[in-house]
Amino acid sequence: YMVPSYPDELPAIPMTVSNKVDLRQLPKPTSVRLSGDRAMGAPAHDDERFLADALAAVLKFDDVSVEDNFFDDLGANSLLMAHFCARVRTRKEWATASMRDIYLHPTVARLALHLGVADEMTTATNEPVLTRRASNLAYWTCGAAQLMFYGLYSYGALWAINGGLNWMYDALDDPLQLYIRCVALSAAVFFGMSGFAVLAKWVLVGRWKAEAFPIWGVRYFRFWVVKTLIRTAPVVLFRGSPLYSIYLQLLGTRLGKNAVIESKSVPVCTDLISIGANTILRKESMILGFRAQSGYIHTGPLTIGRDAFVGVGSTLDIDTRIGDGAQLGHSSSLHRGQSIPDGERWHGSPAVPTTADYCKVRNVDPSNIRRFLFEAVQLIGLFAIVTPLPLLFHSYWENVGDDYQETIGVVAIGTTVTLFGYMAASFLAATLVPRLVSLLLKPGRTYTLYGFRYWLQTVAEFSSNSRVLGLLAGDSSAIVHYMRAIGWNLNKVVQTGSNFGSNQQHENPLLCEIGTETMVSDGLFMINMHKSAAAFRLEPTRIGERNYLGNNIYYPPDGRTGDNVLLGTKVMVPI
């Protein structure tokens, strides 16, 4: 957009009172927009003719040469090229054309040659789009049914929990019996809610199949109920663990041995998803098995082979496939109909082949005993320590007063003390735990998954990514002091508004470095480890000086960006 469309010379640029260019006072151009003596290359075939016509329509030219550079010769900008790209995608065989293609091939001739290369694996499906607008009756009826479900489910859950609490209160005079009942109640809630979600899926839906059904209808309501239940089950807190894999298998997902699923979004149409052995899906990746489009929910198959890798923040649409030993890089996506052949590495959105290696640690089978012991320790810690403590605390404050008014006052005081105590404990854990863990975990060394050091890494990551503390300090000048306290190396910070937001994340805060005077928006995820389905290795991650980072960027430890760089929102960082 900094390239002038008309090269006219003026004695002075008219300015506004705020010292900006006054566009209204600029005289009309007297020169021609394009050089009159430039060579005019006519389209040689239908592909070039289609692109030339689309480009001329967007730029409002009578005609363009197939050798004209979109930017240097024609004065186009990114916004105009976005319109041009949208027109290019209307052609079925070019449905996956991207802005990246336009920037790498900025003439009609070069772009036509690039897009004309036949490659079935890079072609996305361009099916006729069903369009439907639901009636007001269907919309309000479905909404009322959803509200009724919330009410009934909440009432049933509270009724069951209240009964469990009353059963627990019967043992107030016996501390040991009270503790045992706390453990039993927490285990019953955990497995009860998770089991109910699995049962509801099979009763309301059965097996998912590839289909399309309208939003706000009866079929959609059943889909929504199942989606809500399976995503609110307590077992989803164990993402990436063997227990979570068992949960997905109970829902119908075909999972190979030792597959690791760390995806934040729980898959919904599980029967349509197949994942091979020793495959890993990193954090923030998304495999849903459905898509919402033009008033319909479309469901379709999604297949990932064995020994495959899906990077952090990547998305797989329905009707996609990743072959055995293949990789999809960080912040990348497979569009509907795309397929990665066996052993190949792809990245980008839509993904294209690359030589970059995103999985740099060995992939050997961990022992079943190690996986079993890791899960057993997690469950014992949850049922024997984590959940009984709040229940015991609640029981104590509920019965410490002699009458109702006194009890209410004591509970109010206890709640306030608990809140501030929790924030203080969270801050101490966020600042101390990663530093203590660093005594045993060293960057550059490869460790096996589901071992003691892996457990230490999960504890350090969980304790230093406190959502509560992030919300308290985020979007204010306090955030940089908080980030430094937990271990980030921010170097020299220049506060221009709010540096950082409230939702930055990391895998190890002591291995995060931000260059001098770099401005970071919200949602930065610092990837501090290389990981496979069997092992992990910590690595430092550094962002250069005087950079500007947009929202929701996943930055890998081997990212190749220098100083004074602008990284847009959700951009894929090259490695």
FENURLIN-V90274 format. One record per pair of residues at least 4 apart in sequence whose C-alpha atoms are under 7 Angstrom apart, sorted by the first residue. I is the first residue (numbers start at 0). J is the second residue. D is the distance in whole Angstrom. If there is no record, write none. Layout:
<<I | J | D> <I | J | D>>
//
This chain:
<<0 | 76 | 5> <2 | 74 | 6> <3 | 74 | 7> <4 | 32 | 6> <4 | 74 | 5> <5 | 28 | 6> <5 | 30 | 6> <5 | 31 | 7> <5 | 32 | 5> <6 | 30 | 7> <7 | 28 | 7> <7 | 29 | 7> <7 | 30 | 6> <12 | 20 | 7> <13 | 20 | 6> <13 | 21 | 5> <13 | 24 | 6> <13 | 25 | 7> <14 | 18 | 6> <14 | 19 | 5> <14 | 20 | 5> <14 | 21 | 5> <15 | 19 | 5> <15 | 20 | 6> <15 | 21 | 5> <21 | 25 | 7> <39 | 64 | 5> <40 | 64 | 5> <40 | 65 | 5> <40 | 66 | 6> <41 | 64 | 6> <41 | 65 | 6> <42 | 47 | 5> <42 | 48 | 5> <42 | 65 | 6> <43 | 47 | 6> <44 | 48 | 6> <45 | 49 | 6> <46 | 50 | 6> <46 | 111 | 6> <47 | 51 | 6> <47 | 107 | 6> <47 | 108 | 6> <47 | 111 | 6> <48 | 52 | 6> <49 | 53 | 6> <50 | 54 | 6> <50 | 107 | 6> <51 | 55 | 6> <51 | 63 | 6> <51 | 65 | 7> <51 | 107 | 6> <52 | 56 | 6> <53 | 57 | 6> <53 | 83 | 7> <53 | 86 | 7> <54 | 58 | 6> <54 | 83 | 6> <55 | 59 | 6> <55 | 60 | 5> <55 | 61 | 6> <55 | 62 | 6> <55 | 63 | 6> <56 | 60 | 7> <57 | 79 | 7> <57 | 82 | 7> <57 | 83 | 6> <63 | 67 | 7> <65 | 106 | 6> <65 | 107 | 5> <65 | 108 | 5> <66 | 106 | 6> <66 | 107 | 6> <66 | 108 | 6> <67 | 72 | 6> <67 | 73 | 7> <67 | 106 | 6> <68 | 72 | 5> <68 | 73 | 6> <68 | 105 | 6> <68 | 106 | 5> <69 | 73 | 5> <69 | 74 | 7> <69 | 75 | 6> <69 | 105 | 5> <69 | 106 | 6> <70 | 74 | 5> <70 | 75 | 5> <70 | 76 | 7> <75 | 79 | 6> <75 | 80 | 7> <76 | 80 | 6> <77 | 81 | 6> <78 | 82 | 7> <79 | 83 | 6> <80 | 84 | 6> <81 | 85 | 6> <81 | 98 | 7> <82 | 86 | 7> <83 | 87 | 6> <84 | 88 | 6> <84 | 97 | 7> <84 | 98 | 7> <85 | 89 | 7> <87 | 93 | 7> <88 | 93 | 5> <88 | 94 | 4> <88 | 95 | 7> <88 | 96 | 6> <89 | 94 | 6> <90 | 94 | 6> <91 | 125 | 6> <92 | 122 | 7> <93 | 114 | 7> <94 | 123 | 6> <94 | 125 | 6> <95 | 122 | 6> <95 | 123 | 6> <95 | 349 | 6> <96 | 100 | 7> <97 | 101 | 7> <98 | 102 | 6> <99 | 103 | 6> <100 | 104 | 6> <101 | 105 | 5> <101 | 110 | 7> <104 | 109 | 5> <104 | 110 | 5> <105 | 109 | 7> <105 | 110 | 7> <106 | 110 | 6> <107 | 111 | 6> <108 | 112 | 6> <109 | 113 | 6> <110 | 114 | 6> <111 | 115 | 6> <112 | 116 | 7> <118 | 122 | 7> <120 | 337 | 6> <120 | 338 | 5> <120 | 339 | 7> <121 | 337 | 6> <121 | 351 | 7> <122 | 336 | 7> <122 | 337 | 6> <123 | 334 | 6> <123 | 335 | 5> <123 | 336 | 4> <123 | 337 | 5> <124 | 335 | 6> <124 | 336 | 5> <129 | 293 | 7> <130 | 293 | 5> <130 | 294 | 6> <131 | 293 | 6> <131 | 294 | 5> <132 | 294 | 6> <133 | 137 | 6> <133 | 138 | 6> <133 | 215 | 7> <134 | 138 | 6> <135 | 139 | 6> <136 | 140 | 6> <137 | 141 | 6> <137 | 215 | 6> <137 | 216 | 6> <138 | 142 | 6> <138 | 215 | 6> <139 | 143 | 6> <140 | 144 | 6> <141 | 145 | 6> <141 | 215 | 6> <141 | 216 | 7> <141 | 220 | 7> <142 | 146 | 6> <143 | 147 | 6> <144 | 148 | 6> <145 | 149 | 6> <146 | 150 | 6> <147 | 151 | 6> <148 | 152 | 6> <149 | 153 | 6> <150 | 154 | 6> <151 | 155 | 6> <152 | 156 | 6> <153 | 157 | 6> <154 | 158 | 6> <155 | 159 | 6> <156 | 160 | 6> <157 | 161 | 6> <158 | 162 | 6> <159 | 163 | 6> <160 | 164 | 6> <161 | 165 | 6> <162 | 166 | 6> <163 | 167 | 6> <163 | 184 | 6> <164 | 168 | 6> <165 | 169 | 6> <167 | 177 | 6> <167 | 180 | 6> <167 | 181 | 7> <168 | 394 | 7> <170 | 176 | 6> <170 | 177 | 5> <171 | 177 | 6> <173 | 177 | 6> <174 | 178 | 6> <175 | 179 | 6> <176 | 180 | 6> <177 | 181 | 6> <178 | 182 | 6> <178 | 387 | 7> <179 | 183 | 6> <180 | 184 | 6> <181 | 185 | 6> <181 | 387 | 5> <181 | 390 | 6> <182 | 186 | 6> <182 | 382 | 5> <182 | 383 | 6> <182 | 387 | 6> <183 | 187 | 6> <184 | 188 | 6> <185 | 189 | 6> <185 | 382 | 6> <185 | 386 | 6> <186 | 190 | 6> <186 | 382 | 6> <187 | 191 | 5> <188 | 192 | 6> <189 | 193 | 6> <189 | 233 | 6> <190 | 194 | 6> <191 | 195 | 6> <192 | 196 | 6> <192 | 232 | 6> <192 | 233 | 7> <193 | 197 | 7> <193 | 232 | 5> <193 | 233 | 6> <193 | 234 | 6> <194 | 198 | 6> <195 | 199 | 6> <196 | 200 | 6> <196 | 228 | 5> <196 | 229 | 5> <196 | 232 | 7> <197 | 201 | 7> <197 | 249 | 7> <197 | 250 | 6> <198 | 202 | 6> <199 | 203 | 6> <199 | 225 | 7> <200 | 204 | 6> <200 | 205 | 6> <200 | 225 | 5> <201 | 205 | 4> <201 | 206 | 7> <203 | 221 | 6> <206 | 270 | 6> <207 | 268 | 6> <207 | 270 | 5> <207 | 271 | 7> <208 | 271 | 7> <209 | 298 | 5> <209 | 299 | 4> <209 | 300 | 7> <210 | 297 | 6> <210 | 298 | 5> <210 | 299 | 7> <211 | 295 | 6> <211 | 296 | 5> <211 | 297 | 4> <211 | 298 | 6> <212 | 218 | 7> <212 | 295 | 5> <212 | 296 | 5> <212 | 297 | 7> <213 | 219 | 7> <213 | 294 | 6> <213 | 295 | 4> <213 | 296 | 6> <214 | 219 | 5> <214 | 294 | 6> <214 | 295 | 5> <214 | 296 | 6> <215 | 219 | 6> <215 | 220 | 7> <216 | 220 | 6> <217 | 221 | 6> <218 | 222 | 6> <219 | 223 | 6> <220 | 224 | 6> <221 | 225 | 6> <222 | 226 | 6> <223 | 227 | 6> <224 | 228 | 6> <225 | 229 | 6> <226 | 230 | 6> <226 | 267 | 6> <227 | 231 | 6> <228 | 232 | 6> <230 | 235 | 7> <230 | 265 | 6> <234 | 243 | 6> <235 | 243 | 7> <237 | 242 | 7> <237 | 243 | 6> <238 | 243 | 6> <238 | 260 | 7> <238 | 261 | 5> <239 | 243 | 7> <239 | 259 | 5> <239 | 260 | 5> <239 | 261 | 4> <240 | 244 | 7> <240 | 259 | 7> <241 | 245 | 6> <241 | 370 | 7> <241 | 374 | 7> <242 | 246 | 6> <242 | 374 | 7> <243 | 247 | 6> <244 | 248 | 6> <244 | 260 | 7> <245 | 249 | 6> <246 | 250 | 6> <247 | 251 | 6> <247 | 252 | 5> <248 | 252 | 5> <248 | 253 | 6> <248 | 254 | 7> <250 | 269 | 6> <251 | 269 | 5> <251 | 270 | 5> <252 | 269 | 5> <252 | 270 | 5> <252 | 272 | 6> <252 | 273 | 6> <253 | 272 | 6> <253 | 273 | 5> <253 | 274 | 6> <254 | 258 | 7> <254 | 273 | 6> <254 | 274 | 5> <254 | 275 | 6> <254 | 276 | 7> <255 | 274 | 6> <255 | 275 | 4> <255 | 276 | 4> <256 | 276 | 5> <256 | 277 | 6> <257 | 276 | 6> <257 | 277 | 5> <257 | 532 | 7> <258 | 275 | 7> <258 | 276 | 5> <258 | 277 | 5> <258 | 278 | 5> <258 | 279 | 6> <258 | 532 | 6> <259 | 278 | 6> <259 | 279 | 5> <259 | 280 | 6> <259 | 532 | 6> <260 | 279 | 6> <260 | 280 | 5> <260 | 281 | 7> <261 | 280 | 6> <261 | 281 | 5> <261 | 282 | 5> <262 | 280 | 6> <262 | 281 | 6> <262 | 282 | 5> <262 | 283 | 5> <262 | 284 | 5> <262 | 285 | 6> <263 | 282 | 6> <263 | 283 | 5> <263 | 284 | 7> <264 | 285 | 6> <266 | 286 | 6> <266 | 287 | 4> <266 | 288 | 7> <267 | 287 | 5> <267 | 288 | 6> <268 | 287 | 6> <268 | 288 | 5> <268 | 289 | 7> <269 | 288 | 7> <271 | 288 | 6> <271 | 299 | 6> <271 | 300 | 5> <271 | 301 | 6> <272 | 288 | 7> <272 | 300 | 6> <272 | 301 | 5> <272 | 302 | 6> <273 | 301 | 6> <273 | 302 | 5> <273 | 303 | 6> <274 | 302 | 6> <274 | 303 | 5> <274 | 304 | 6> <275 | 303 | 6> <275 | 304 | 5> <275 | 305 | 4> <276 | 305 | 5> <276 | 306 | 6> <277 | 305 | 6> <277 | 306 | 5> <277 | 532 | 5> <278 | 305 | 6> <278 | 306 | 5> <278 | 307 | 5> <278 | 308 | 6> <278 | 532 | 6> <279 | 307 | 7> <279 | 308 | 5> <279 | 309 | 6> <279 | 531 | 6> <279 | 532 | 5> <280 | 284 | 7> <280 | 308 | 6> <280 | 309 | 5> <280 | 310 | 7> <281 | 309 | 6> <281 | 310 | 5> <281 | 311 | 5> <282 | 311 | 5> <282 | 312 | 7> <283 | 311 | 6> <283 | 312 | 5> <284 | 310 | 7> <284 | 311 | 6> <284 | 312 | 4> <284 | 313 | 5> <284 | 314 | 6> <285 | 313 | 6> <285 | 314 | 5> <285 | 315 | 6> <286 | 314 | 6> <286 | 315 | 5> <288 | 298 | 6> <288 | 299 | 6> <288 | 300 | 6> <288 | 301 | 6> <288 | 317 | 6> <289 | 296 | 7> <289 | 297 | 5> <289 | 298 | 4> <289 | 299 | 6> <289 | 317 | 6> <290 | 296 | 6> <290 | 297 | 5> <290 | 298 | 7> <291 | 295 | 6> <291 | 296 | 5> <291 | 297 | 6> <292 | 296 | 6> <298 | 317 | 7> <299 | 317 | 5> <299 | 318 | 6> <300 | 317 | 6> <300 | 318 | 5> <301 | 317 | 6> <301 | 318 | 6> <301 | 319 | 5> <301 | 320 | 6> <302 | 319 | 7> <302 | 320 | 5> <302 | 321 | 6> <303 | 307 | 7> <303 | 320 | 6> <303 | 321 | 5> <303 | 322 | 6> <304 | 321 | 6> <304 | 322 | 5> <304 | 323 | 4> <305 | 323 | 5> <305 | 324 | 6> <306 | 323 | 6> <306 | 324 | 5> <307 | 323 | 6> <307 | 324 | 5> <307 | 325 | 5> <307 | 326 | 6> <308 | 325 | 6> <308 | 326 | 5> <308 | 327 | 6> <308 | 358 | 7> <309 | 313 | 7> <309 | 326 | 6> <309 | 327 | 5> <309 | 328 | 6> <310 | 327 | 6> <310 | 328 | 5> <310 | 329 | 4> <310 | 330 | 7> <311 | 329 | 5> <311 | 330 | 6> <312 | 329 | 6> <312 | 330 | 5> <312 | 553 | 7> <313 | 329 | 6> <313 | 330 | 5> <313 | 331 | 5> <313 | 332 | 5> <314 | 331 | 6> <314 | 332 | 5> <314 | 333 | 7> <315 | 319 | 7> <315 | 332 | 6> <315 | 333 | 5> <315 | 334 | 7> <316 | 333 | 6> <316 | 334 | 5> <316 | 335 | 5> <317 | 335 | 6> <318 | 335 | 5> <318 | 336 | 5> <319 | 333 | 7> <319 | 335 | 6> <319 | 336 | 5> <319 | 337 | 5> <319 | 338 | 6> <320 | 337 | 7> <320 | 338 | 5> <320 | 339 | 6> <321 | 325 | 6> <321 | 338 | 6> <321 | 339 | 5> <321 | 340 | 7> <322 | 339 | 6> <322 | 340 | 5> <322 | 341 | 4> <322 | 342 | 7> <323 | 341 | 5> <323 | 342 | 6> <324 | 341 | 6> <324 | 342 | 5> <325 | 339 | 7> <325 | 340 | 7> <325 | 341 | 5> <325 | 342 | 4> <325 | 343 | 5> <325 | 344 | 6> <326 | 343 | 6> <326 | 344 | 5> <326 | 345 | 6> <327 | 331 | 7> <327 | 344 | 6> <327 | 345 | 5> <327 | 346 | 6> <328 | 345 | 6> <328 | 346 | 5> <328 | 357 | 6> <329 | 571 | 7> <330 | 553 | 7> <330 | 571 | 5> <331 | 346 | 5> <331 | 347 | 5> <331 | 348 | 5> <331 | 350 | 6> <331 | 571 | 7> <332 | 347 | 6> <332 | 348 | 5> <332 | 349 | 5> <332 | 350 | 6> <333 | 337 | 6> <333 | 348 | 7> <333 | 349 | 6> <333 | 350 | 6> <334 | 349 | 6> <339 | 343 | 7> <344 | 352 | 6> <344 | 353 | 6> <344 | 354 | 6> <344 | 355 | 7> <345 | 350 | 6> <345 | 351 | 5> <345 | 352 | 4> <345 | 353 | 5> <346 | 350 | 5> <346 | 351 | 6> <346 | 352 | 7> <346 | 353 | 7> <347 | 351 | 6> <347 | 571 | 7> <355 | 574 | 7> <358 | 529 | 6> <358 | 530 | 6> <358 | 531 | 6> <359 | 529 | 6> <360 | 529 | 7> <360 | 530 | 6> <360 | 531 | 6> <360 | 534 | 7> <360 | 535 | 7> <361 | 531 | 7> <361 | 534 | 7> <362 | 531 | 6> <362 | 532 | 6> <362 | 533 | 5> <362 | 534 | 7> <363 | 533 | 6> <364 | 533 | 6> <365 | 369 | 7> <365 | 533 | 6> <366 | 370 | 7> <367 | 371 | 6> <368 | 372 | 6> <369 | 373 | 6> <369 | 449 | 6> <369 | 450 | 7> <370 | 374 | 6> <370 | 449 | 6> <371 | 375 | 6> <372 | 376 | 6> <373 | 377 | 6> <373 | 449 | 6> <373 | 450 | 7> <374 | 378 | 6> <375 | 379 | 6> <376 | 380 | 6> <377 | 381 | 6> <378 | 382 | 6> <379 | 383 | 5> <380 | 384 | 5> <380 | 385 | 6> <381 | 385 | 5> <381 | 386 | 6> <382 | 386 | 6> <382 | 387 | 7> <383 | 387 | 6> <384 | 388 | 6> <386 | 390 | 7> <387 | 391 | 6> <388 | 392 | 6> <389 | 393 | 6> <390 | 394 | 6> <391 | 395 | 6> <392 | 396 | 6> <393 | 397 | 6> <394 | 398 | 6> <395 | 399 | 6> <396 | 409 | 7> <396 | 410 | 6> <397 | 406 | 7> <397 | 410 | 7> <399 | 406 | 7> <400 | 405 | 5> <400 | 406 | 4> <401 | 405 | 7> <401 | 406 | 7> <402 | 406 | 6> <403 | 407 | 6> <404 | 408 | 6> <405 | 409 | 6> <406 | 410 | 6> <407 | 411 | 6> <408 | 412 | 6> <409 | 413 | 6> <410 | 414 | 6> <411 | 415 | 6> <412 | 416 | 6> <413 | 417 | 6> <414 | 418 | 6> <415 | 419 | 6> <416 | 420 | 6> <417 | 421 | 6> <418 | 422 | 6> <419 | 423 | 6> <420 | 424 | 6> <421 | 425 | 6> <422 | 426 | 6> <423 | 427 | 6> <424 | 428 | 6> <425 | 429 | 6> <426 | 430 | 6> <427 | 431 | 6> <428 | 432 | 5> <428 | 462 | 6> <429 | 433 | 7> <429 | 462 | 5> <429 | 463 | 4> <429 | 485 | 6> <430 | 484 | 6> <430 | 485 | 4> <431 | 435 | 6> <432 | 436 | 6> <432 | 459 | 6> <433 | 437 | 6> <433 | 459 | 5> <436 | 440 | 6> <436 | 455 | 6> <436 | 459 | 7> <437 | 441 | 6> <440 | 452 | 7> <442 | 536 | 7> <442 | 537 | 5> <442 | 538 | 5> <443 | 536 | 6> <443 | 537 | 6> <443 | 538 | 6> <444 | 536 | 6> <445 | 534 | 7> <445 | 535 | 6> <445 | 536 | 5> <446 | 534 | 6> <446 | 535 | 5> <446 | 536 | 6> <447 | 533 | 6> <447 | 534 | 4> <447 | 535 | 6> <448 | 453 | 6> <448 | 533 | 5> <448 | 534 | 5> <448 | 535 | 7> <449 | 453 | 6> <449 | 454 | 7> <450 | 454 | 6> <451 | 455 | 6> <452 | 456 | 6> <453 | 457 | 6> <454 | 458 | 6> <455 | 459 | 6> <456 | 460 | 6> <457 | 461 | 6> <458 | 462 | 6> <459 | 463 | 6> <460 | 464 | 6> <460 | 506 | 5> <460 | 507 | 6> <463 | 485 | 7> <464 | 504 | 6> <465 | 469 | 6> <466 | 470 | 6> <467 | 471 | 6> <468 | 472 | 6> <469 | 473 | 5> <469 | 501 | 5> <469 | 502 | 6> <470 | 501 | 5> <472 | 477 | 5> <472 | 478 | 5> <472 | 481 | 7> <473 | 478 | 5> <473 | 499 | 7> <473 | 500 | 5> <473 | 501 | 4> <474 | 478 | 7> <474 | 497 | 5> <474 | 499 | 7> <474 | 500 | 5> <474 | 501 | 6> <475 | 497 | 6> <476 | 497 | 7> <477 | 481 | 6> <478 | 482 | 6> <478 | 499 | 7> <479 | 483 | 6> <480 | 484 | 6> <481 | 485 | 6> <482 | 486 | 6> <482 | 487 | 6> <483 | 487 | 5> <483 | 488 | 6> <483 | 489 | 7> <485 | 508 | 6> <486 | 508 | 5> <486 | 509 | 5> <487 | 508 | 5> <487 | 509 | 6> <487 | 511 | 5> <487 | 512 | 6> <488 | 511 | 6> <488 | 512 | 5> <488 | 513 | 6> <489 | 512 | 6> <489 | 513 | 5> <489 | 514 | 6> <490 | 513 | 7> <490 | 514 | 6> <490 | 515 | 5> <491 | 515 | 5> <491 | 516 | 6> <492 | 515 | 6> <492 | 516 | 5> <493 | 516 | 5> <494 | 498 | 6> <498 | 518 | 6> <498 | 519 | 6> <498 | 520 | 6> <499 | 519 | 5> <499 | 520 | 5> <499 | 521 | 5> <500 | 520 | 6> <500 | 521 | 4> <500 | 522 | 7> <501 | 521 | 6> <502 | 521 | 6> <502 | 522 | 5> <503 | 521 | 6> <503 | 522 | 5> <503 | 523 | 5> <503 | 524 | 6> <504 | 523 | 6> <504 | 524 | 5> <504 | 525 | 6> <505 | 524 | 6> <505 | 525 | 5> <505 | 526 | 6> <505 | 527 | 7> <506 | 525 | 7> <506 | 526 | 6> <506 | 527 | 5> <507 | 527 | 6> <510 | 527 | 7> <510 | 538 | 7> <510 | 539 | 4> <510 | 540 | 6> <511 | 525 | 7> <511 | 539 | 6> <511 | 540 | 5> <511 | 541 | 6> <512 | 540 | 6> <512 | 541 | 5> <512 | 542 | 6> <513 | 517 | 7> <513 | 541 | 6> <513 | 542 | 5> <513 | 543 | 7> <514 | 542 | 6> <514 | 543 | 5> <514 | 544 | 4> <514 | 545 | 7> <515 | 544 | 5> <515 | 545 | 6> <516 | 544 | 6> <516 | 545 | 5> <517 | 544 | 6> <517 | 545 | 4> <517 | 546 | 5> <517 | 547 | 6> <518 | 546 | 6> <518 | 547 | 5> <518 | 548 | 6> <519 | 547 | 6> <519 | 548 | 5> <519 | 549 | 7> <520 | 548 | 6> <520 | 549 | 5> <520 | 550 | 5> <521 | 550 | 5> <521 | 551 | 6> <522 | 550 | 5> <522 | 551 | 4> <522 | 552 | 7> <523 | 550 | 7> <523 | 551 | 5> <523 | 552 | 5> <523 | 553 | 6> <524 | 552 | 6> <524 | 553 | 5> <524 | 554 | 6> <525 | 540 | 7> <525 | 553 | 6> <525 | 554 | 5> <525 | 555 | 6> <526 | 553 | 7> <526 | 554 | 6> <526 | 555 | 5> <526 | 556 | 6> <527 | 537 | 6> <527 | 538 | 5> <527 | 539 | 6> <527 | 540 | 6> <527 | 555 | 7> <527 | 556 | 6> <528 | 535 | 7> <528 | 536 | 5> <528 | 537 | 4> <528 | 538 | 5> <528 | 556 | 7> <529 | 535 | 6> <529 | 536 | 5> <529 | 537 | 7> <530 | 534 | 6> <530 | 535 | 4> <530 | 536 | 6> <531 | 535 | 6> <538 | 556 | 6> <539 | 556 | 6> <540 | 555 | 7> <540 | 556 | 4> <543 | 560 | 7> <543 | 561 | 5> <543 | 562 | 5> <544 | 562 | 5> <544 | 563 | 6> <545 | 562 | 6> <545 | 563 | 5> <546 | 562 | 6> <546 | 563 | 5> <546 | 564 | 5> <546 | 565 | 6> <547 | 564 | 6> <547 | 565 | 5> <547 | 566 | 6> <548 | 565 | 6> <548 | 566 | 5> <548 | 567 | 6> <549 | 566 | 6> <549 | 567 | 5> <549 | 568 | 4> <550 | 568 | 5> <550 | 569 | 6> <551 | 568 | 6> <551 | 569 | 5> <552 | 568 | 6> <552 | 569 | 5> <552 | 570 | 6> <554 | 558 | 6> <554 | 572 | 6> <557 | 574 | 5> <558 | 572 | 6> <558 | 573 | 6> <558 | 574 | 5> <559 | 573 | 6> <559 | 574 | 5> <566 | 570 | 6>>
//
